[in-house]
Amino acid sequence: MKYTLSDFDYDLPENLIAQSPAHPRDHARLLVYDRHSGKITDDHFYNLGKYLPNETTLVVNNSKVEKCRLLFQDGKKELFVTSIRNNNTVEAMVRPGKKFKKGKTVELTEGISAKVTHIAEDGLRTLVLSCDLDDPALEPFKYTPFPPYIEQDETLSEEYQTVYAKDLGSKAAPTAGLHFTAELLEKLANSGVKRSEVTLHVGLGTFAPVKTENIEEHDMHSEWFQLSKETSAELNAARHITAVGTTSIRVLETASGTPRKFNPQTRETDIFITPGYEFKATDAVITNFHLPKSTLLMLVAAFIGFDEMKRIYEHAIKEKYRFYSFGDAMLLL
């Protein structure tokens, strides 16, 4: 069956959009869904080990979120850095756009300016800054890139990083991993659950709205990932793989061959997973509750089936689960 964008819409009460994480992290709620029986169980994330197969390997994304949002003049001017050309040249989304015309030098704050050298078709500006990105003068203006549905609150900056984050490069957190604590990871390891790390730098493309009713016409942006020699060996030896988050799934499904075989690689992926896709490398999934009409929701529907996705989301809304980046989690077995 072919699905349209409208099929992935749903109504969410605004009060179910989480503005802050659970404390401690692993006290978020956990919806457990068994694909074989169709059973839904309501629990908490700290009990994750009760449901994971003992022989599974958790695959986590260790990318770290950059403070790539630059706010000046009390937020009246904004640069959202999407890529770095060199230490003083960046590509960025800007606000207000009318101020950033090609060839113009814009004063951002006293002593710091940016010259617009190029404007792409999608509105991205190439900017040459009057100081280097690592100049201490820029530090007070750097903010964590929280999604637009979360109020900017820099006191939550560390909680928008996973406890295993290492490599700077993401524009948004791989949020399924936010629920893990060091204590829970140790407990799982002691019970026989293995953990492997991949790196995928989350770009804005993952969260870009789908604008075409025919979802097959959506142009998925690419994201950089790395699968190391060590991780490849671990995955090739794994008996069962649980992907932590949609970003880990993107790496696994891009890097795996048929039959399941992993080789070390560093490249970009623009994989777009929708219902009908046959998974090659992912046996179970830990993920959050995603936005309506999003590519992430389509991926979940591909893994468990469209009708079951709708049923799970209806259950989650009825039971008042918390949604989106700081919200609760699902384990799909």
BELPE-V866625 format. One record per helix or strand of 3 or more residues. SS is the DSSP state (A for helix, B for strand). FROM is the first residue (numbers start at 1). TO is the last residue. If there is no record, write none. Layout:
SS,FROM,TO ; SS,FROM,TO
This chain:
A,5,8 ; A,14,16 ; A,25,27 ; B,29,33 ; B,40,44 ; A,45,50 ; B,56,61 ; B,63,65 ; B,69,72 ; B,77,86 ; B,89,95 ; A,97,99 ; B,105,109 ; B,112,119 ; B,125,129 ; A,136,141 ; A,154,156 ; A,158,160 ; B,167,170 ; A,175,179 ; A,182,190 ; B,194,200 ; A,204,207 ; A,215,217 ; B,223,227 ; A,229,237 ; B,240,244 ; A,246,255 ; B,265,269 ; B,284,288 ; A,295,304 ; A,306,318 ; B,329,332
